[in-house]
Amino acid sequence: MECFSDKDVRKIVEKQLSINATNFCKVAKFCSYGFPQVIKSLPIKDEKPFPTLNYLVCPYLIKEISRLEEKGYIKKFQDEVEANKELREKLVNAHTKVIEERDKFFERDDLKKYEQWRNVLKSVGSGGIKDFTKIKCLHLHLADFLAGIENPIGEKVASLLKSLECDDSYCKRFLE
């Protein structure tokens, strides 16, 4: 496992996402090679609410999840949620946990000026989902699960993958 400076980690995250990660807060989960898989995002980006607390940044996982979505797994899981009350309740609890964790960021001095967005974000779950029984995308559910949230859809997604990381330290190229 490699050790990176905070500056290196930010650089890696920005290259993984191909964007300037202005609301990057910290890494929630590293792969065994030492590269970020999931980051914690601040709830404000560009002066607006940003509801995605746990953001999947691993290129390998992003690609693998996209393949599952292409195979219709969003609908498969949605049908399962609608048919299974216990699964629905667990999914609602996962969104509630995200809201609780995200809300704690508003205690930071640099975010106190955004208090007007706090209540807006308390009304939406992971990724801005308003109906906590609906599945928006699989990436956000896996990100929450890998970041330690008991997200039943994220757990199901993880179980479908042959591996939770690449086999070639793909992100190492971002250091060059």
C-alpha positions in Angstrom: 0.0 0.0 0.0 1.3 3.4 -1.0 1.3 6.5 1.2 0.3 9.7 -0.4 0.2 13.3 0.7 -3.1 15.1 0.9 -2.1 17.0 -2.2 -1.4 13.6 -4.0 -4.8 12.2 -2.9 -6.7 15.3 -4.2 -4.8 15.0 -7.5 -5.6 11.3 -7.8 -9.3 11.9 -7.0 -9.5 14.7 -9.6 -7.9 12.5 -12.2 -10.2 9.6 -11.4 -13.2 11.9 -11.8 -11.8 14.1 -14.6 -13.1 17.1 -12.7 -11.9 19.6 -10.1 -13.2 18.1 -6.9 -14.0 21.4 -5.2 -16.1 19.8 -2.4 -13.8 16.8 -1.7 -13.5 16.3 2.0 -11.7 13.1 2.7 -11.3 9.5 1.5 -13.9 7.2 3.0 -12.4 3.9 1.5 -9.1 3.0 -0.1 -8.4 0.0 -2.2 -5.6 -2.4 -1.2 -3.2 -0.5 -3.5 -3.8 2.6 -1.4 -5.9 4.5 -3.9 -9.3 6.2 -3.2 -12.4 4.1 -4.0 -15.0 6.3 -2.2 -14.7 9.9 -1.0 -16.7 11.9 1.4 -18.1 15.1 -0.2 -19.1 18.3 1.5 -22.8 19.0 1.2 -22.1 22.3 -0.6 -20.6 22.6 -4.1 -20.4 25.8 -6.0 -22.6 27.6 -3.4 -25.4 25.0 -3.9 -26.5 21.9 -2.1 -24.7 18.7 -3.0 -26.6 15.7 -1.7 -24.1 12.9 -2.5 -22.2 12.3 0.7 -20.3 9.2 -0.4 -19.0 9.5 -4.0 -17.6 6.5 -5.9 -14.3 7.5 -7.6 -12.7 4.1 -8.4 -12.6 3.8 -12.3 -12.8 0.0 -12.1 -15.9 0.1 -9.9 -17.5 2.8 -11.9 -17.1 0.7 -15.0 -18.3 -2.5 -13.4 -21.4 -0.8 -11.9 -22.2 0.8 -15.3 -22.2 -2.7 -16.8 -24.7 -3.9 -14.1 -26.9 -0.9 -14.9 -26.8 -1.7 -18.6 -28.0 -5.3 -17.8 -31.1 -3.9 -16.1 -30.2 -4.3 -12.4 -31.7 -1.0 -11.4 -35.1 -2.3 -12.4 -34.4 -5.8 -10.9 -33.5 -4.2 -7.6 -36.4 -1.8 -7.7 -38.9 -4.7 -8.3 -37.3 -6.5 -5.3 -37.6 -3.4 -3.1 -41.3 -3.0 -4.0 -42.0 -6.7 -3.2 -40.0 -6.9 0.0 -41.1 -4.8 3.0 -37.9 -5.6 5.0 -35.7 -4.6 2.2 -37.6 -1.3 1.7 -37.2 -0.5 5.4 -33.5 -1.2 5.3 -33.2 1.0 2.2 -35.1 3.9 4.0 -32.8 3.4 7.0 -29.7 3.7 4.8 -30.9 7.1 3.4 -31.7 8.3 6.9 -28.2 7.4 8.0 -26.7 9.4 5.0 -28.9 12.4 6.0 -27.6 12.2 9.6 -24.0 12.0 8.5 -24.3 14.7 5.9 -26.0 17.0 8.4 -23.0 16.9 10.8 -20.9 18.7 8.2 -23.0 21.9 8.8 -21.3 22.1 12.3 -18.1 23.0 10.5 -17.2 26.8 10.7 -16.7 27.0 6.9 -20.2 25.6 6.2 -22.2 27.6 8.8 -22.9 30.3 6.2 -24.9 27.7 4.2 -27.5 27.0 7.0 -30.3 27.8 4.5 -29.4 24.6 2.6 -29.4 22.4 5.7 -33.1 21.8 5.7 -33.2 21.2 2.0 -30.6 18.5 2.4 -32.5 17.0 5.3 -35.4 16.2 3.0 -33.4 14.2 0.4 -31.4 11.0 0.8 -28.3 9.8 -0.9 -27.8 11.4 -4.3 -30.8 13.7 -3.8 -33.3 10.9 -3.8 -36.7 12.2 -2.5 -38.5 8.8 -2.3 -36.2 6.6 -0.2 -37.8 3.5 -1.7 -36.6 4.3 -5.2 -33.3 3.4 -6.8 -31.7 6.2 -8.8 -28.3 4.6 -9.7 -26.3 1.7 -8.3 -23.1 3.7 -8.0 -24.3 5.7 -5.0 -25.7 2.7 -3.2 -22.3 0.9 -3.6 -20.5 4.0 -2.4 -22.6 4.3 0.7 -22.1 0.6 1.4 -18.3 0.7 1.0 -18.2 3.8 3.2 -19.8 1.9 6.0 -23.5 2.6 5.6 -25.7 -0.5 5.9 -27.2 -0.1 2.4 -28.9 -3.3 1.3 -28.7 -2.4 -2.4 -25.0 -1.5 -2.2 -24.5 -4.9 -0.5 -26.3 -6.7 -3.3 -24.3 -4.8 -5.9 -21.0 -5.7 -4.1 -22.0 -9.4 -4.1 -22.5 -9.3 -7.9 -19.0 -8.1 -8.6 -16.2 -10.5 -9.2 -13.9 -8.2 -7.2 -14.2 -4.9 -5.4 -11.0 -3.6 -6.9 -8.9 -3.9 -10.1 -6.1 -6.4 -10.4 -3.5 -4.0 -11.9 -3.3 -0.9 -9.7 -4.9 1.1 -12.5 -4.9 4.4 -10.6 -1.1 4.3 -10.3 -1.0 5.9 -13.7 -2.5 9.0 -12.2 0.8 9.6 -10.3 2.8 9.9 -13.5 
